Amino acid sequence: MATSDLDAMTEMDDHTQHHTKHATVVLEVQGLNWATQKATVEAVLGRRQGVVAVEANPVAQTATVTIDTGRTSVADLQKWVEDCGYH
């Protein structure tokens, strides 16, 4: 499940001169227990198209992810978390 922490925020992209909308969501990542898993989740999600930033938290079993809403979606993020073997 994901909850919005921050409604879409508009920023100017210096390279393309187009407006991009960023949103930050918190995803549940059940089974994320160790620092090594934290690094894996951050690396896998961080390589995905449209992901701007990732901060995984093993204690809370969550990942806070900032995305470019024009390039990816919360549904994509949830699928990627499941692809990593988490729920």
C-alpha positions as CSV (number, residue, x, y, z in Angstrom):
1,M,0.0,0.0,0.0
2,A,1.2,3.5,-0.7
3,T,0.2,6.8,0.8
4,S,1.1,10.2,-0.5
5,D,3.4,12.2,1.8
6,L,3.4,15.2,-0.5
7,D,1.1,16.2,-3.2
8,A,2.6,16.7,-6.6
9,M,5.2,19.4,-6.6
10,T,6.0,21.3,-9.8
11,E,9.7,22.0,-10.5
12,M,11.4,23.4,-13.6
13,D,13.7,20.9,-15.3
14,D,16.8,22.8,-16.4
15,H,17.8,20.4,-19.1
16,T,14.5,20.1,-21.0
17,Q,12.8,23.3,-19.9
18,H,9.6,21.4,-19.3
19,H,7.6,21.3,-16.1
20,T,8.0,18.0,-14.2
21,K,5.7,16.9,-11.4
22,H,7.3,15.1,-8.5
23,A,5.4,13.2,-5.9
24,T,6.7,11.5,-2.8
25,V,5.0,8.3,-1.6
26,V,5.6,5.9,1.2
27,L,5.4,2.2,0.2
28,E,5.1,-0.7,2.6
29,V,8.0,-3.1,2.2
30,Q,7.1,-6.0,4.4
31,G,10.1,-8.3,5.0
32,L,12.6,-5.5,4.7
33,N,14.6,-6.2,7.9
34,W,18.3,-5.8,7.4
35,A,20.7,-3.0,6.2
36,T,21.8,-5.2,3.2
37,Q,18.1,-5.4,2.2
38,K,17.8,-1.6,2.6
39,A,20.7,-1.1,0.1
40,T,19.1,-3.6,-2.3
41,V,15.7,-2.0,-2.3
42,E,17.2,1.5,-2.7
43,A,19.5,0.3,-5.6
44,V,16.7,-1.6,-7.4
45,L,14.1,1.2,-7.1
46,G,16.7,3.9,-7.7
47,R,17.5,2.4,-11.1
48,R,13.9,2.5,-12.3
49,Q,12.8,5.1,-14.8
50,G,11.1,8.1,-13.2
51,V,12.5,7.5,-9.7
52,V,14.2,10.6,-8.4
53,A,15.1,9.5,-4.8
54,V,14.6,6.5,-2.5
55,E,15.1,6.1,1.2
56,A,14.3,2.6,2.6
57,N,13.6,2.1,6.3
58,P,14.0,-1.4,7.7
59,V,12.7,-0.5,11.1
60,A,9.4,0.8,9.7
61,Q,9.5,-1.6,6.7
62,T,8.8,1.2,4.3
63,A,10.4,3.0,1.4
64,T,9.9,6.7,0.8
65,V,10.2,7.3,-2.9
66,T,10.1,10.5,-4.9
67,I,9.0,10.0,-8.5
68,D,8.5,12.0,-11.7
69,T,4.8,11.4,-12.2
70,G,5.2,11.8,-15.9
71,R,7.5,8.9,-16.1
72,T,6.2,6.4,-13.6
73,S,3.4,5.7,-11.2
74,V,2.7,4.4,-7.7
75,A,1.3,1.2,-9.3
76,D,4.7,0.7,-11.1
77,L,6.5,1.2,-7.7
78,Q,4.4,-1.4,-6.0
79,K,5.0,-3.9,-8.8
80,W,8.8,-3.3,-8.5
81,V,8.7,-3.8,-4.8
82,E,6.9,-7.1,-5.3
83,D,9.4,-8.0,-8.0
84,C,12.1,-7.7,-5.4
85,G,10.3,-10.3,-3.3
86,Y,8.6,-7.9,-0.8
87,H,4.9,-7.2,-0.2
